[in-house]
Amino acid sequence: MTPMKEDYLKIIFELGGTDDLVSNKQIALSLNIAAGSVTEMVNKMMAEKLVTHQPYSGVQLTQKGKRYAEELVRKHRIWETFLVNTLHYDISDVHDEAELLEHVTSDKMIDHLDDFLGNPKRCPHGGVIPDRNGNYHPDHDKLLTDAKDGEEVIVNRFIDNHDLLTLLGDIKLDIGDKLKIISHDPFEGSVTVKNVTDKKKLVIGFKTAHYVFVR
């Protein structure tokens, strides 16, 4: 399986594609690629029975695709946890390293590393880590952009993206922060929030708001 196809499996998993439909637009936005490229790859993945597709609605992982995605995500996120917690990498710098390591890691090694780390349930950016038997508690959160004006939400996780994590570090938006949604800009699509935890007002851009999951 190509690294690009693996990236698609992981991002569909991260966007909730085990239980819900994920749109091509969401995939394109999250991977920062053209929508036409997504359509082409989705067709290839359908042919390999990794995803199913509903026209104008989106894709969902098949059982085969889900198994592949869970294995990839587990290795990737355990390595990210090791790099941050043990080697003290900045969270924004671990993705590319974990991407390389996951492809050369045996199941035996990842199980030992998992035990060494105390069997973490989540990675540094909040994503769930399946255990060695494929068990985990799936998230039922939503994108920050979908939160309603006046609603109070808790930041649950971020998409694993270097530029995003660097930006969020700069504006001090952290997992566990409580946000009150003030308004949505109808033209630009940005979301204005009050970070109740830090007592600061933030204007979060359209693309960034699609990378932040809240509950």
C-alpha positions as a Markdown table, in Angstrom:
| # | Residue | x | y | z |
|---|---|---|---|---|
| 1 | Met | 0.0 | 0.0 | 0.0 |
| 2 | Thr | 1.4 | 3.4 | -0.9 |
| 3 | Pro | 2.1 | 6.1 | 1.7 |
| 4 | Met | -0.5 | 8.4 | 0.2 |
| 5 | Lys | -3.2 | 5.7 | 0.4 |
| 6 | Glu | -2.3 | 5.2 | 4.0 |
| 7 | Asp | -2.6 | 8.9 | 4.6 |
| 8 | Tyr | -6.1 | 8.8 | 3.2 |
| 9 | Leu | -7.0 | 5.9 | 5.5 |
| 10 | Lys | -5.7 | 7.7 | 8.5 |
| 11 | Ile | -7.4 | 11.0 | 7.8 |
| 12 | Ile | -10.8 | 9.3 | 7.0 |
| 13 | Phe | -10.4 | 7.5 | 10.4 |
| 14 | Glu | -9.5 | 10.8 | 12.1 |
| 15 | Leu | -12.5 | 12.5 | 10.6 |
| 16 | Gly | -14.9 | 9.9 | 11.9 |
| 17 | Gly | -15.1 | 7.6 | 8.9 |
| 18 | Thr | -15.6 | 4.5 | 10.9 |
| 19 | Asp | -19.2 | 5.4 | 11.7 |
| 20 | Asp | -20.0 | 8.5 | 9.6 |
| 21 | Leu | -19.7 | 9.7 | 6.1 |
| 22 | Val | -16.7 | 11.9 | 5.4 |
| 23 | Ser | -17.0 | 14.3 | 2.5 |
| 24 | Asn | -14.3 | 14.7 | -0.2 |
| 25 | Lys | -14.2 | 18.3 | 0.7 |
| 26 | Gln | -13.2 | 17.4 | 4.3 |
| 27 | Ile | -10.5 | 15.1 | 3.1 |
| 28 | Ala | -9.1 | 17.7 | 0.6 |
| 29 | Leu | -9.1 | 20.4 | 3.3 |
| 30 | Ser | -7.4 | 18.1 | 5.9 |
| 31 | Leu | -4.7 | 16.8 | 3.5 |
| 32 | Asn | -4.3 | 20.2 | 1.8 |
| 33 | Ile | -4.8 | 18.7 | -1.7 |
| 34 | Ala | -7.1 | 19.4 | -4.7 |
| 35 | Ala | -10.6 | 17.9 | -4.6 |
| 36 | Gly | -10.0 | 16.2 | -8.0 |
| 37 | Ser | -7.1 | 14.3 | -6.5 |
| 38 | Val | -9.4 | 13.1 | -3.7 |
| 39 | Thr | -12.0 | 11.8 | -6.2 |
| 40 | Glu | -9.3 | 9.8 | -8.0 |
| 41 | Met | -7.9 | 8.2 | -4.9 |
| 42 | Val | -11.4 | 7.4 | -3.5 |
| 43 | Asn | -12.2 | 5.5 | -6.7 |
| 44 | Lys | -9.0 | 3.5 | -6.3 |
| 45 | Met | -9.8 | 2.8 | -2.7 |
| 46 | Met | -13.3 | 1.7 | -3.6 |
| 47 | Ala | -11.9 | -0.7 | -6.1 |
| 48 | Glu | -9.8 | -2.2 | -3.3 |
| 49 | Lys | -12.8 | -2.4 | -1.0 |
| 50 | Leu | -11.2 | -0.1 | 1.5 |
| 51 | Val | -14.1 | 2.4 | 1.5 |
| 52 | Thr | -17.7 | 2.7 | 0.4 |
| 53 | His | -19.0 | 5.9 | -1.3 |
| 54 | Gln | -22.4 | 7.6 | -1.4 |
| 55 | Pro | -22.7 | 10.2 | -4.1 |
| 56 | Tyr | -22.8 | 13.8 | -2.9 |
| 57 | Ser | -22.5 | 12.5 | 0.7 |
| 58 | Gly | -19.0 | 11.1 | 1.2 |
| 59 | Val | -17.0 | 8.0 | 2.0 |
| 60 | Gln | -16.9 | 5.5 | 4.9 |
| 61 | Leu | -14.3 | 2.9 | 5.8 |
| 62 | Thr | -15.2 | -0.7 | 5.1 |
| 63 | Gln | -14.3 | -3.4 | 7.7 |
| 64 | Lys | -11.1 | -4.0 | 5.7 |
| 65 | Gly | -10.3 | -0.3 | 5.5 |
| 66 | Lys | -11.0 | 0.1 | 9.2 |
| 67 | Arg | -8.6 | -2.6 | 10.2 |
| 68 | Tyr | -5.8 | -1.1 | 8.1 |
| 69 | Ala | -6.5 | 2.4 | 9.5 |
| 70 | Glu | -6.6 | 1.2 | 13.1 |
| 71 | Glu | -3.2 | -0.5 | 12.7 |
| 72 | Leu | -1.7 | 2.5 | 11.0 |
| 73 | Val | -3.1 | 5.0 | 13.5 |
| 74 | Arg | -2.0 | 2.9 | 16.5 |
| 75 | Lys | 1.6 | 2.7 | 15.4 |
| 76 | His | 1.7 | 6.4 | 14.4 |
| 77 | Arg | 0.2 | 7.7 | 17.6 |
| 78 | Ile | 2.2 | 5.5 | 19.9 |
| 79 | Trp | 5.4 | 6.8 | 18.3 |
| 80 | Glu | 4.1 | 10.4 | 18.6 |
| 81 | Thr | 3.5 | 9.8 | 22.3 |
| 82 | Phe | 7.0 | 8.4 | 22.7 |
| 83 | Leu | 8.6 | 11.3 | 20.9 |
| 84 | Val | 6.7 | 13.9 | 22.9 |
| 85 | Asn | 6.7 | 12.3 | 26.4 |
| 86 | Thr | 10.1 | 10.6 | 26.4 |
| 87 | Leu | 12.3 | 12.4 | 23.9 |
| 88 | His | 10.6 | 15.8 | 24.5 |
| 89 | Tyr | 9.9 | 16.7 | 20.9 |
| 90 | Asp | 7.6 | 19.7 | 20.3 |
| 91 | Ile | 4.1 | 18.4 | 19.4 |
| 92 | Ser | 4.2 | 20.2 | 16.1 |
| 93 | Asp | 7.4 | 18.3 | 15.0 |
| 94 | Val | 6.5 | 14.7 | 15.6 |
| 95 | His | 4.2 | 13.9 | 12.7 |
| 96 | Asp | 6.9 | 13.4 | 10.0 |
| 97 | Glu | 9.1 | 11.4 | 12.4 |
| 98 | Ala | 6.2 | 9.1 | 13.4 |
| 99 | Glu | 5.3 | 8.7 | 9.7 |
| 100 | Leu | 8.7 | 7.2 | 9.0 |
| 101 | Leu | 8.8 | 5.1 | 12.1 |
| 102 | Glu | 5.3 | 3.5 | 11.7 |
| 103 | His | 6.3 | 1.9 | 8.4 |
| 104 | Val | 9.4 | 0.0 | 9.9 |
| 105 | Thr | 7.8 | -1.0 | 13.2 |
| 106 | Ser | 6.7 | -4.6 | 13.8 |
| 107 | Asp | 3.6 | -5.5 | 15.8 |
| 108 | Lys | 5.9 | -7.0 | 18.5 |
| 109 | Met | 7.9 | -3.8 | 18.8 |
| 110 | Ile | 4.8 | -1.5 | 19.0 |
| 111 | Asp | 3.3 | -3.7 | 21.7 |
| 112 | His | 6.5 | -3.4 | 23.8 |
| 113 | Leu | 6.6 | 0.4 | 23.2 |
| 114 | Asp | 2.9 | 0.6 | 24.1 |
| 115 | Asp | 3.6 | -1.2 | 27.4 |
| 116 | Phe | 6.7 | 1.0 | 28.1 |
| 117 | Leu | 4.5 | 4.1 | 27.8 |
| 118 | Gly | 1.8 | 2.7 | 30.1 |
| 119 | Asn | -0.7 | 1.9 | 27.4 |
| 120 | Pro | -1.8 | 5.5 | 26.6 |
| 121 | Lys | -5.4 | 6.0 | 25.4 |
| 122 | Arg | -4.7 | 9.2 | 23.5 |
| 123 | Cys | -1.8 | 10.7 | 21.6 |
| 124 | Pro | -0.4 | 14.3 | 22.3 |
| 125 | His | -2.9 | 15.9 | 19.9 |
| 126 | Gly | -5.9 | 14.1 | 21.5 |
| 127 | Gly | -6.5 | 11.3 | 19.0 |
| 128 | Val | -7.6 | 7.9 | 20.3 |
| 129 | Ile | -5.0 | 5.0 | 20.3 |
| 130 | Pro | -6.5 | 1.6 | 19.6 |
| 131 | Asp | -5.1 | -1.2 | 21.8 |
| 132 | Arg | -3.4 | -4.3 | 20.5 |
| 133 | Asn | -6.8 | -6.0 | 20.1 |
| 134 | Gly | -8.2 | -3.0 | 18.1 |
| 135 | Asn | -10.4 | -1.8 | 21.0 |
| 136 | Tyr | -10.9 | 1.9 | 21.7 |
| 137 | His | -13.6 | 4.4 | 22.6 |
| 138 | Pro | -14.5 | 6.2 | 19.4 |
| 139 | Asp | -15.0 | 10.0 | 19.7 |
| 140 | His | -18.4 | 11.5 | 19.1 |
| 141 | Asp | -17.2 | 15.1 | 18.8 |
| 142 | Lys | -17.7 | 17.7 | 16.1 |
| 143 | Leu | -15.8 | 20.3 | 14.3 |
| 144 | Leu | -15.4 | 23.7 | 15.9 |
| 145 | Thr | -16.9 | 25.3 | 12.9 |
| 146 | Asp | -20.2 | 23.4 | 13.5 |
| 147 | Ala | -20.6 | 24.6 | 17.1 |
| 148 | Lys | -23.5 | 27.1 | 17.5 |
| 149 | Asp | -23.2 | 30.7 | 18.6 |
| 150 | Gly | -23.6 | 30.9 | 22.4 |
| 151 | Glu | -22.6 | 27.2 | 22.9 |
| 152 | Glu | -19.9 | 26.2 | 25.3 |
| 153 | Val | -17.6 | 23.4 | 24.2 |
| 154 | Ile | -14.4 | 21.6 | 25.3 |
| 155 | Val | -11.5 | 21.2 | 22.9 |
| 156 | Asn | -11.1 | 17.5 | 22.5 |
| 157 | Arg | -8.5 | 16.9 | 19.8 |
| 158 | Phe | -6.7 | 18.4 | 16.8 |
| 159 | Ile | -6.0 | 17.1 | 13.3 |
| 160 | Asp | -2.3 | 16.0 | 13.1 |
| 161 | Asn | -0.9 | 18.8 | 11.0 |
| 162 | His | 2.5 | 20.6 | 11.6 |
| 163 | Asp | 1.3 | 24.1 | 10.6 |
| 164 | Leu | -1.9 | 23.8 | 12.5 |
| 165 | Leu | -0.2 | 22.6 | 15.7 |
| 166 | Thr | 2.4 | 25.4 | 15.4 |
| 167 | Leu | -0.4 | 28.0 | 15.0 |
| 168 | Leu | -2.4 | 26.5 | 18.0 |
| 169 | Gly | 0.8 | 26.7 | 20.1 |
| 170 | Asp | 1.2 | 30.3 | 19.2 |
| 171 | Ile | -2.3 | 31.3 | 20.2 |
| 172 | Lys | -2.2 | 29.0 | 23.3 |
| 173 | Leu | -5.2 | 26.8 | 22.3 |
| 174 | Asp | -4.9 | 23.5 | 24.2 |
| 175 | Ile | -6.7 | 20.3 | 24.5 |
| 176 | Gly | -9.2 | 20.6 | 27.4 |
| 177 | Asp | -9.7 | 24.3 | 27.0 |
| 178 | Lys | -13.3 | 25.5 | 27.5 |
| 179 | Leu | -14.6 | 27.8 | 24.7 |
| 180 | Lys | -17.7 | 29.9 | 24.4 |
| 181 | Ile | -18.7 | 30.5 | 20.8 |
| 182 | Ile | -19.3 | 34.2 | 20.2 |
| 183 | Ser | -20.0 | 34.3 | 16.5 |
| 184 | His | -19.4 | 32.9 | 13.0 |
| 185 | Asp | -18.3 | 35.3 | 10.2 |
| 186 | Pro | -20.8 | 34.6 | 7.4 |
| 187 | Phe | -18.3 | 35.7 | 4.7 |
| 188 | Glu | -14.9 | 34.6 | 5.8 |
| 189 | Gly | -16.1 | 31.6 | 7.8 |
| 190 | Ser | -13.9 | 32.4 | 10.9 |
| 191 | Val | -15.2 | 31.6 | 14.4 |
| 192 | Thr | -14.8 | 34.1 | 17.2 |
| 193 | Val | -14.6 | 32.4 | 20.6 |
| 194 | Lys | -13.8 | 33.3 | 24.2 |
| 195 | Asn | -11.3 | 30.9 | 25.7 |
| 196 | Val | -12.9 | 30.6 | 29.1 |
| 197 | Thr | -9.9 | 28.7 | 30.4 |
| 198 | Asp | -7.4 | 31.4 | 29.5 |
| 199 | Lys | -9.8 | 34.3 | 29.6 |
| 200 | Lys | -8.9 | 35.4 | 26.1 |
| 201 | Lys | -10.8 | 36.2 | 23.0 |
| 202 | Leu | -9.7 | 34.4 | 19.8 |
| 203 | Val | -10.7 | 34.7 | 16.1 |
| 204 | Ile | -10.1 | 31.2 | 14.6 |
| 205 | Gly | -9.8 | 31.1 | 10.8 |
| 206 | Phe | -12.1 | 28.9 | 8.6 |
| 207 | Lys | -9.5 | 26.3 | 7.8 |
| 208 | Thr | -8.2 | 26.1 | 11.4 |
| 209 | Ala | -11.8 | 25.7 | 12.7 |
| 210 | His | -12.1 | 22.6 | 10.5 |
| 211 | Tyr | -9.1 | 21.0 | 12.1 |
| 212 | Val | -10.3 | 21.4 | 15.8 |
| 213 | Phe | -12.7 | 18.9 | 17.3 |
| 214 | Val | -14.8 | 19.8 | 20.3 |
| 215 | Arg | -17.4 | 18.1 | 22.5 |
